[in-house]
């Protein structure tokens, strides 16, 4: 599978497809290359499983010191130079 097909599988898993994407999906599913179809469906399944795990994760509050450390790190950086 190429990058565009992988991106398409991710878009399908997220429910973000339009008519053009639908046509591309149908082309992959109807292909005579069973490996391509299998890889696409595997990528789709893995992405859906990952999204399900993320959705079920329990948020954890960051440690109180994190904000101070981040602000200190930002203060230590050189400011951007306007060009």
matplotlib code that plots the C-alpha trace (Angstrom):
import matplotlib.pyplot as plt

x = [0.0, 1.2, 0.9, -2.3, -4.0, -2.8, -4.1, -7.4, -7.7, -7.2, -9.8, -12.3, -11.6, -12.2, -15.4, -13.9, -14.6, -16.3, -17.6, -14.1, -12.7, -15.7, -14.8, -11.1, -12.2, -14.4, -11.6, -9.3, -12.0, -12.9, -9.3, -8.1, -5.1, -6.2, -3.0, -3.9, -7.5, -6.3, -3.7, -6.2, -8.7, -6.0, -4.9, -8.5, -9.0, -5.8, -6.7, -10.2, -8.7, -6.2, -9.0, -11.1, -8.2, -7.7, -11.4, -11.4, -8.3, -8.6, -7.2, -4.6, -3.8, -0.2, 2.0, 1.6, 5.3, 4.9, 3.5, 6.4, 9.0, 7.4, 7.3, 11.0, 12.0, 10.2, 11.9, 15.3, 14.8, 16.1, 13.2, 12.5, 14.2, 11.9, 13.2]
y = [0.0, 3.5, 6.5, 7.8, 4.5, 4.3, 7.9, 6.8, 3.9, 6.3, 8.7, 5.9, 4.8, 8.4, 8.7, 11.5, 10.4, 12.3, 11.1, 11.1, 9.0, 6.6, 6.0, 5.4, 2.9, 1.1, 0.8, -0.7, -3.2, -4.2, -4.6, -7.8, -7.6, -9.5, -8.3, -4.7, -5.2, -7.3, -4.7, -1.9, -3.7, -4.7, -1.0, 0.0, -2.5, -1.6, 2.1, 1.5, -0.7, 2.1, 4.7, 2.5, 2.1, 5.9, 6.5, 4.2, 5.6, 7.3, 10.9, 11.5, 15.0, 16.1, 16.7, 20.2, 20.9, 20.4, 23.8, 25.5, 23.3, 24.1, 27.8, 27.8, 25.8, 28.4, 31.3, 29.7, 29.5, 32.3, 34.4, 34.0, 36.6, 38.5, 38.4]
z = [0.0, -0.7, 1.7, 0.1, 0.6, 4.2, 4.8, 3.2, 5.6, 8.5, 7.1, 6.8, 10.4, 11.6, 9.5, 7.4, 3.8, 1.0, -2.4, -4.0, -1.1, -1.3, -5.0, -4.0, -1.3, -3.7, -6.2, -3.5, -2.4, -5.9, -7.0, -8.5, -6.1, -3.0, -1.2, -1.6, -0.3, 2.6, 3.6, 3.4, 5.5, 8.0, 8.3, 8.7, 11.5, 13.3, 13.2, 14.5, 17.3, 18.2, 18.2, 20.5, 22.9, 23.0, 23.5, 26.5, 28.1, 31.4, 31.4, 34.0, 35.3, 34.8, 37.8, 39.2, 38.5, 34.8, 34.0, 35.8, 34.0, 30.7, 31.3, 32.5, 29.4, 27.2, 29.0, 28.4, 24.6, 22.4, 21.1, 17.3, 15.1, 12.8, 9.2]

ax = plt.figure().add_subplot(projection="3d")
ax.plot(x, y, z, "-o")
ax.set_aspect("equal")
plt.show()
